[in-house]
C-alpha cells in the first residue's frame, strides 16, 4: 500500500505540471493574440492620426485668406502634394519622413519658413479636393482660345501639317508648365497671379500667328512667346529654389522642392536659349523646324519623380481643359450657323443637324476617362509605371489635337450643309471621320494605360475579361470603319458610300457609332452592379491587376512632371 501511494504521488505531480504547462501555453497564446490586437489597434490609431493631420492641414489651408502671410509671400507647398511625397517616401524605403521643422510641409527651410506639421502616410486620398481656381480657369480659357486658333488654321487648310502640330504642342506645353507649378505650390499670392497673367498675354499673342508656317515672321513670334514663358518659369522656379535653398534632410518635402526647382530652372534655361537661337535664325533657314523640334523635346518632363504634385488637382485640370475644348467646338459650330439663321428661319433638318453635332460632342464627353474618381491613384498610369505614364501624356496630347481637328471638320460640314452644297466636301469628310476615329482611338489608348482590377473568382473573372475584350474589339471596329470613311474616294461604292450620302447622313452614322461605344463602355459598371452589392464589396474581390502595362515592372509610387 505504501508503495502504491508513493507511486501515485509522482503521477499526480506530473499531471499537475502538465496542466500548468498547458495553462501557460494558453496564457502565452492569449497574450500573443492580445498583443497582435494591440498592434493592429495602434496601427489604426496611427493611421487615423495621420488622416486627421491631413484633414486639419487641408482645412486650415482652405480657410486661410489669400493674403495671409503677405501678398508677395514666398511659395508654399500644397498639402496634397506634400501628402503624395510622404506616401512615396515611405513606400520606397523603411525610413519615415523626418519630423524636424525643416523637413515637413512648409514654405521653405531654415529661417525662411515657419515650422510645419508632417503630413500623414495615407496621401491625398483623404484630403478634400479643392475646385479649380478662377485663375486656372482663366488660363484654361486662354489656352482653349489658342487651340481654336489652330483649329481655324486646320479649317482653312483642310488638313493637318507639321506647323499646325508644332504650334499646338507649344501652346499645350505652355499650359502644362502653368498646371505643373499650380499643382505643387500655392498660387494665390500676387506674384503667382502676375506670372499667370503674363503667360496668358504671351499665349494669346502667340495664338494670333497660328496660321503661319515655319518660314515666316509668325513662327518667329511663336518662338519668342515660348522663350518668354520659359524665362518666366526660370524666374519662378529660381525663386522657389532660393526659398527652399536650406532644404532639409534627404527625403523631406523641402529637400524634394529644392531639387525640383533646380531641375526645372535648368531645363527652362536651356529651353529659353534654344528658342532665342531659333528667333535669331533667318526666316528662310532650314534649321528652324529642327530648332522647334528641339525646343518641344526640351520641354518634355521625363519621369524622374523629383517632387509629386497634387494628383487629384492635376486630373481635374486635364478634365476641365478637355470639357472647355468641347464647349468651344459647340460654340464654333453655332457661330458658323448663325449668319444663315439671321436671314432665314431654321428648318427641321437644320435643327436636326445641330442637334447631332452637339450630341456627338456629348457622347465624346461620356467616353472621356474621368480619372479623378473612377480610377484608384495607385492604378493610374502616372503612378503605376513610368512608360505608361509617358504614353498617358502622349495620349492626352493626341486627344486634344484630334478633338480640335474634329471641331474644324464640323465647322466645314456645317458650312456645306447650310449652303446646300451639291456634294459632300472632301475636306469636311476627312476631318470629321478622321478626327472622330483618332479621338476614339486616343481615348481607348489612354484607358489601356491604366490598370484594371478583376475578381479572383474564375467565373467573375471571365465576365470581366469578356466585357474588356468586347469593348476593345468594338473600338477597333469603329476606328477602322471611320478611318475607311476618311480615306474613301468619291468613286467608291458599297456600304461606305451609303454612309456618306450627305452631311446629315454621315453625321448620324458617326453619332450611332458613338452611342454604341458609350453603351459598351458601361459594361464594367453593369457587371459590377450585377455581382456585388456596392463599391466597397467590389474592392474586396477585384484585386487582381490586369492591363496592357501590368506586365511591366511596377515602379514605386511616382509622379511625372
Buried (B, 14 or more C-beta within 10 A) or exposed (E): EEEEEEEEEEEEEEEEEEEEEEEEEEEEEEEEEEEEEEEEEEEEEEBEEBBEBBBEBBEEBEEEEEEEBEEEBBBBBBBBBBBBBBBBBBEBEEEEBBEBBBBBBBBBBEEBBEEBBBBBBBBBBBBBBBEBBEBBBBBBBBBBBBBBBBBBBBBEBBEBEEBBBBBBBBBBBBBBBBBBBBBBBBBBBEBBBEBBBEBBEBBBBBBBBBBBBBBBEBBBBBBBBBBBBBBBBBEBBBBBBBBBBBBBBEBBBBBBBBBBBBBBBEBBBBBBBBBBBBBEBEEEBEEBBEBBBBBBEBBBBEBBBBBBBBBBBBBBBBBBBBBBBBBBBBEBBBEBBEEBEEEEEBEEEBEBBBEBBBBBBBBBBBBBBBBBEEBBBBBBBBBBBBBBBBBBBBBBBBBBBBBBBBBBBBBBBBBBBBEEBEEBBBBBBBBBBBBBBBBBBBBBBBBBBBBBBBBEBEEBBEBBEEBBEEBBEBBEEBBEBBBBBBEBEEEEEEEBBEBBEBBBEBBBBBBBBBBBBBEBBEBBEEBBEEBBEEEEEBEEBBEBBBBBBBEEEEBEBBBBB
